[in-house]
Every structure is written in C-alpha cells, then in structure tokens.
C-alpha cells in the first residue's frame, strides 16, 4: 500500500489545483448558479443541455427529485411518475433553498465540470487515506493527516452546497477558497513527510520565520482578492459586462489595501530570495515563487490598466494559489527537523 501513497498524494494535489482552476473559471464566467441545486444539477446526475429538458411536457416520465422551471420558479418532482395531458400541481413541490430559476447551458456545464473535478479529487483523497494505513506502525501522523484531508474534502463539499444555497454569498465563497488552500497545505505536508531522505541543507531560523510571514501575507492577499472580486461582480451587475473601464473607477478600500500589500509581498519575498542566495542555503524553490509573483503583479496591472483582458482574473487567482503552495513547501523544507534514513519513505 505504501508504494502507491506518493503517486496518490501527487494526483490528489493536482486534482485539487484543477478544482481551484475550475472554480476560478466559474467565477470569471458567472457560472456559480449554473446548477441551482446540490449535489445533483437540476435533479440530474448528468445535467441538461437545453432549456426544453427543464420544461413541463405531456406524456413525459420524471423521476423523484428532478427539477423543472415553471412560472419563473423551480419545481421538484415528489415521486416517479409520467405526466398526463395537463399539468398536475399535486406531482410537484416548490424548491425552497432559494428562488433563483435561470437556465444557461454554458454556465450549467462549467459548474458541472467544476463539481465533477471535485468528486474526482474526493475519490483520490479517499484512496490516499486508505493507502496511508501502511504507515500506521511507523508514523501515525501520516495516517491521521491523510484522513483529515478526507474530512476536509467532505467539509469543502458541504461549503460548496452552502455557497449555492446562499446564491453566492461573498463570505461563503471566501471560506470555500481558504478551505481549498488548507487542503493544499495538508497534501503538501504529506508529500514532504514521505519523501526520501535528501541532501541536508543549512538551517536558518530567520529565513524560516520570514517564510511564515510571507505565507501569511499571501493568504491575506488571497482573502482580500476574493473581496475585490466580489466588488467587481457587483459592478458588473450594476454597470454591465461591457463597461470594463468603469468596474474599478470607484473601488472600495479593500482594493487599495490589496494593491498596497502587493508591494510588501514583492519586497519581502525578494529579501528572502536575496538572503537564500547570499547565504547559499540551497532553497531553489524561492526563485519559482519570485517568478510567480512577477506574473501575478503583471496580471494585476493588466486588470487595472487594460480593462480586464480575457482570462486575467482566473489566472490571477490560480497563480496566487500556486504561490501559496510553493511557499508552504518552503516553510516545511526549511524546518530544523531532519528526516533520518531510518524514517525515510518511498
């Protein structure tokens, strides 16, 4: 079982990042309510492709839980039945979670793909947890954290449901994003704990502490970024999708804090990279972090000064999530504790 553990951990991490990417695309395209129910989509395991499938029709068989749109409301089939020549309200009950009743095939399938990737990530983490029992005798932390990831995925799925039921309440979207980063951190921890014993590198307490500060600053920036994104969504509703030049004409204070802190991110990580280089500590991952920061800054500039080029918003978020993962890996890599040959893993 142990030999499958690291491949499963890598697969789980990749799938979680794919879910983050899909979630960013959902936000960019406004597809968050593409599936107004959960865990199914309009009551189907495979969602409809056209609105006609969601309209009442005579002589049509419906299964319990399937949804139709009637009089601008969602109605749910009470049981399995076949319709007659006229609509019978006794067969239906109103959907009570919210009053959003719009079908857009593109939005529906974007959200469905996001959920499908989430389900695959959940299965991968379940297999990961099962394989972790091979470490129980040598390192119980690996097994316990592996199962913590599974429970984290279940909690994340529940959060996804509450986001839909709240019709995309901003605070729940933020919590949903932060929870995804927590899962990323746990998976990176597991990969770092089960790696082979590598060459020992110099320990520098100041660098380790600075990396923690940099990681915390990145997390704050991500939270602020989701709030700025919500403000932009509101502006789109008020001004229209074609008024890109006006979306940030009168931004809220969160935008200015987010922009100002980006300078602190660049300076702090630049100083860390300089110290690692001059002290020859050997932590080359910091240069990947600096590369991501550079691209992150460029996408931020593009959104503000060039009216949100296509794809810039999801790219900005995904880069931040990748940067968080790399920074957390660096925090773990610079710990004083060393893995001895007796405790190294496959």
N, C-alpha and C positions, 0 to 999 in steps of 0.2 A: 504493500500500500504506500510506503514511504517514497518509492521511486516515482510515483505519479504525482506526488504532492506539489513540487515546484512547478511542473508544467500546468497543473490545475490552478495554482496561485497566479501564474502569469496570465493564463487565459481569463481568469476571473477579473484581474486588474484591467486587462484590455477591454473586456466587455463592459465593465463599469464606466470606463472612459468613453466607450461608444454610446452608452446611455446618456452621459453628460453632453456629448456632441449632439445626439438626437434631441435632447431636451433644449439645447441652445437653438436648434433649428425650429423646434416647436415654438419657442418664444419669438424668433425672428419672423415667422410666418403667421403668428397669431392663431396657432392651431391648438391651443391649450384646451379648448372646449370641443375639439373635433369629435371626441367621444364623450357625451354628456353623462354617461353612467360608468360604473366601475364594479368589477374588473372587466366585464364584457363591454362591447361597444354597440349601443342601441339594442342591447339584449342579444347580440350575436357574438360567437367566438371569432368569426371572420366578418368584418363589417361590410355594409352595403356599399355599392359603387355608384348608385344613382338614387335620387330622391324618390322615384317611383316605388322603390322597395320599402319605403317607410310610410307610404300612404295606405289607408284602408282600401281594400278591394274585395268585391264579392267573390265567393267560391274560392277563397284562399285559406290555406292552413297556417295557423300561427301556433307557436309553442309558448309555454308559460315563460314569462319574463321578457319576451320580445316587445319591441317598442315601435309605436307609430307616432307620427306628427299629425295632429288634428286640431284645427282651430287655434293654431299657433301655440300648442301645448303638447307635452309628451304624455302618451298614454301607454300603460303596460298591460300586457295580456295576463289575465288572472290564472288561466289554465290552458291546456292544449285544446284547440277547437278549430273548426272550419267555419268561415263566415257564410252567412246567407246572402240574400239579395239586398238586404238593408242593414245598416249599421245598428248594432245592438250594444248599448252602453253597459249592459249588465256583464259583458265579457271583459270590460276594461276598467282599470283604476288609474287615477292620475299619478304621475311621477312627482313625488313630494320633496326630493332632495333640493331642487332648485327649479326656476321657471325658464331656464334657457332652452329654447327649442328651435335650433337652426341647424340645417344640414349643409355642409360644404364637403364634397367628396375629397378634395385635396387635403383639407385640414383633417378630415377623419383618418385618412390613411397615413398622414405624417404622425399623428398622435398614436395610431395603432402600431406603427413600426417602433416608435419610442417604447411603448408598452411591451412589445414583443422582445425587444432587446433587453428590457428589464427582466422579463421572465427567464430569458436565457442566462443572464447574469446570475439570477437567483438560483437556477439549477447548477450552474458551475460552482457557486459557493457552497451549495449543499454537498456536492461530490467532494469538494475540497475538505469540508468538515468531516465527512465520513473517512476520508483517507488520513486525516490527522490523528486517528486513533493509533496509527503506527508509531507516533511519538510519545504516547501516553507514559510509557515507562521511563523515558529519558528526559523529556521536557514537557511537563503538563501544561505549561503556558501556551505552547503551540496549539494544543487541542482546545483549550479553553478560549483562546482568542479566535480560533477558526470558527467555533460555534457562536461566538459573539458576532462575527461577521454575518452569519446566517440570520441571527435575530435582528441585526442591523438592517439587513435587506428586507426582512418582514416589516419592520418599523417603517422603512423607506416606502414600501408599497402602500402601507396604511396612510402615510403622509401624502402620497400621490392621490389617493382616494379623497382625502380631505381637501386637497387643492381643487379637485374637480367639483366637489360638493359645495365649496365656498365660492365657486365661479372665479377662481384665480385670485384669491385674497393675497395681497403682496407679502404679508408676514409669513404666510404658509409656504409661499414659493421660496422665500429666503431660507427658511428652516429646511425645506426639501433639498436645497442646494448645499447647505452646510452639512447635512447628514450624508450626502454623497461624498463629500470630502473626508468625512470621518471614516467612511468605509474604505476609501482610497488609502488613507493613512494606516488603517489596520492591515490591509493586504500588503502594503509596502513593508510594514513591520514584520509580517510573517515571512516575506521573501528575504529580508535581511537576516532574520534569525536562523533561517535554514540554509543559508549559503555555505559554500565550502570555506574553510579557513583560508583567508587571503593574506597577502603581504601586510605586515604590521606597518601602520602609518603613525606619524608623530601626533600625540595628543596635545591640543592647545585649548585650555579652558575658556579663554576669552573668545576664540573663534566659535566654539560650541555654543556659548551663551549668546553671541551675536546672531548666530543662525536661528536660535529660538526666537529672538526679537524679530528677525526678518520674516520668519514663518508667520508669526502673529500679525505682523503688518500686512502680509499678503492676504491673510484671512479677513482682516478688517476691510481691505480694499475690495475683496470679492463681495462682502456683505453690502458695502456702500454702492458697489457697481450694480447689484440687483435692485437697490432702491432707485438709482438713477434710471435704470432700465424701466422700472415701473412708472416713473415720471414721464418718460418718453412714450410709453404705451398710452398714458392718459392724454398726452399732447396729440398723439395720432388720432385718438377718438374725437378730440375737440377740433383739430385743425385739418385732419385728413391725411391720408398716406402720401399724397403728392407734395405736401408742404414741408419737406425735409429741412429746408433752410430756417424754418421757424420753430422747430421742435425744441431747440436749446436756446432760443432767443432770450428767454427769461427763466433760467434754471433755478432750482431750489438750492439751499445751502449745501445739501449733500454732494452736489456736483462739484462745488468749489473745494470742499474738503477732499473729495476723491481725487481731483486734479492736483491739489497741492501735495497730498500724501504720495503721489506717484514720483515726485521729486525725491522724497525721503527714501522710497523704495530703490530708486536708481543709485543714490549716494551710498546708502547702507550696504547694498549688495556689491557695489563697486569697491567699497573699502574692504569688505570681506574677501573679495577676489584678489585684491592687491596684497592683503596680508597672507593669504594662502600661497600666492606666487612668491613673495619675497622670503617667506619662512620655509619655502619648499616643503609644504605639508603633504602635497600629493593628491589633494581632493579635486580632481579634474572636473567633477560634475558641476562645480560652481560656474564654469565657463558656459555650460549649457544653460544654466539659469540666467546668466547675463545675456545670452543670445535671445532667450525667450522674452526677457524684459525689454530688450531693444525692439523686437517685433511688436510686443504689447504696447509700447509707447507709440509706435508708428500707427497701429490700428486706432488708438485713441485719438491721435492727431487727425487721422483720416475721417473719423466720425464727426469730429467737431468742425473742422475747417473745410471738408469736402462733402458735407451733407450725406453722411452715412452710406458709403459705397456698399454695393451688394455683398453680403457675407461678412462684413466687417464686425457686426455685433456678435454673431456666434463665435467667430474666430477670436475676438477679444476675450470672451468668457472661457473658451476652451484653453487658450494659452495660459490664462490665469490658473485654471485647474491643473494643467500640466506643471506649471511653475511650482504650485503648492506641493505636488507630489515629489518633484525633484528636491525641493528644499527640505521636505520631511526626511527623504532618504539621506540627505547630507547631515541632518541632525543626528540620525541614527548612526551614520558612518563615523561621525566624529566623537562618539561616546568613548569614555575611558575604558570601559569593559572590553576585553578581547575574547574572541572565541578560540578556545584551545583545540588542538587536533582531536582530543577525545570527544568533544561535543560538536564537532562539525558534522554537517548533514549532506546528503546527496541533493 
